[in-house]
Amino acid sequence: MKPLNDRVLIKVAEASDKTEADLILTETTKEKPSIGIVSSVGPGSLDEEGKRQPLSVSPGSTVLYSKYAGGEFKGADGTN
């Protein structure tokens, strides 16, 4: 899958099963992680002159993103 323009595709980090105090978390109490690894990057947006402005992230970068940003889907291999 290839993102368009200034979009990026992020593989979400796995949520932890335990807290720092070794308490086991159930599925309903796990927080959705807001950190992930960029798997692919679009070519960038166009400026006023029609030139591409490349993005500052590249595939393999670890990023922090907003919980409510973008959309979620499952890939062909079952990953989020």
Residue pairs with C-beta under 8 A, 6 or more apart in sequence:
1 9
1 40
1 75
2 40
2 42
3 9
3 40
3 41
3 42
4 42
4 43
5 42
5 43
5 44
5 45
5 46
6 42
6 44
6 45
6 53
6 55
7 42
8 38
8 40
8 41
8 42
8 55
8 57
8 63
9 38
9 39
9 40
9 41
10 36
10 37
10 38
10 39
10 63
10 65
10 70
11 36
11 37
11 39
11 79
11 80
12 32
12 33
12 36
12 80
13 33
13 35
13 36
13 37
14 33
15 25
15 30
15 31
15 32
15 33
16 25
16 30
17 24
17 25
17 30
18 24
18 25
19 25
32 67
34 64
34 65
34 66
34 67
35 62
35 63
35 64
35 65
36 62
36 63
36 65
37 60
37 61
37 62
37 63
38 57
38 58
38 59
38 60
38 61
38 62
38 63
39 59
40 59
41 55
41 57
41 58
41 59
42 55
43 52
43 54
44 52
44 53
44 54
44 55
45 52
45 53
46 52
46 53
47 53
57 63
72 80
73 80
74 80
